[in-house]
Amino acid sequence: MAVIRAAGAGGDARAGSEAGAAAILAAGGLDTSIVEVGAASIALRPATSGWEVIAWAPMAEAVPAGIRGAASEMHDGRLLVGPADHNNALALRTLVPWLRPGLIGSGTSAGTGDRLGLATPGHVRAFRANAGIVPVLAQQSARELARTGRTFRDVLDAATFGVLASGWRDGYGADADHLKTLADVNAAIDAGFTMFTADPIDLVPDLPVDASDTVTAAAFEAVPWPALEDAPVSFEARYPDWLDLDSGPLELPRRALRAAAARFGLAVVHVATLYRHLAAARGRGSFELEVAVDEIAHPTTPVDHVYLATELSRLGVRWTGFAPRFVGRFEKGIDYLGDRGAFGADVVVHTAIARCLGPYKLSVHSGSDKFSIYDAVRAGTRGDVHLKTSGTSYLVALQTIAAVDPELMRRVWRVALEAYTTARASYHVSAALAGAPAPEALSPSGLAGLLDEPSTREILHVTYGAVIRGEQGPGSPATTAQASLGDELRSAIWQHREAYWATLAEHIGRHLRPFADASGRSFKGEP
Ligand SMILES: [Zn+2]
């Protein structure tokens, strides 16, 4: 596998020739996006409702293969103008090496989800201003796709166009987040993702740490030994009495190990199945696997973590990231709730386990807006960490809407209130509807203020499906009126994209600043 610094990473794509650049600029192309491919130049230009792909080549030369669009003649050459669709995204990724997602490797990385598909240029500005953090610019969970009616293809294609528009040549990752089924994994492979986050928590039985001996023993009886290619006797013999971690010794009491096996045995089988499927489809070493149990009810104990790492490794699973359920509460779009001292200690011990039994890096999910703990995350992980944010960029879009079109924001709020009870069911949020202000009662500044209050932020954060797609819950059909609300939202953001990107760069920048490293860090690159 090639380990490259993506910037200037060869191919024959480079900054445009003079004649090509002149033609592209005359055709309305964005100067930051111009790339020379052979004798031709390609770029993006903003149209009424989104990007268009344009390509120009001198009359005697061919326009790059694969790009489709309407042809015309200009500047002694041929101009092609095509849509920003999947075919043209695919062609661009084939032609331009730095538009292909790559492996993020160790060190600090951050994921920035984009539910509307318009955020990447704002994200790129934040990463430019905060060196040393590898960006994962294409990232969405299977759940977000189901709710927004988007696909993994849509997500990677939107990031591709955003990267080209921004002139970002330092590489980026693509994370198919919270995958629960083989069908999810296949859709992400097909779309070209390079990082896969497996979420096995639906297979984890509810076994609290303080469960009685009888309950724990019964749960241990149910461990699927044949599927784990294991037996109770070899399991018991596998573990030492304690691990010498760099955070100090960690005791491994038999009872806690049996409880861990009871909790996570089926999950290990599932993750191993997904991993082997990925390895067969993509080849070992050409993708990254994160395992996420962050959405479980109980905090992941150090012994649970040791169990997962030991058993996954025994089954040949090579994972690059682990998202435990940390102590305290990680609610969506608001700051950390809990004892920050206990959280810091939790990060230190989980990091020590990951260094001892991996190495792989810790991943902090629901990582947006947790400003009070970033210093502890950086110190505890020594910068070997992935910070995952998703919905906060959608909240910035709503903040932009509230500023430029209060009436549209009022409609968003009305739909959000109607959808909250259903939408909140699968998310960690605690906001109550009681006391939430009625849409009619809000002034323009009151509408903007919805993005400042933790409880109203949470309501807006989890109701994106109803707003974007007009869906009240998984499986229910979109209504025409609400479907048009999503289109209106995208259209308004596109009209005011400069304001959106500026606010987004500032907001995401606040997340990245505590992790920035002026010395920079190279990107692992193409798989
Ligand atoms: Zn998560």
Boltz pocket constraint, residues with backbone or C-beta under 6 A from the ligand:
constraints:
  - pocket:
      binder: B
      contacts: [[A, 178], [A, 292], [A, 294], [A, 295], [A, 323], [A, 365], [A, 366]]
      max_distance: 6.0
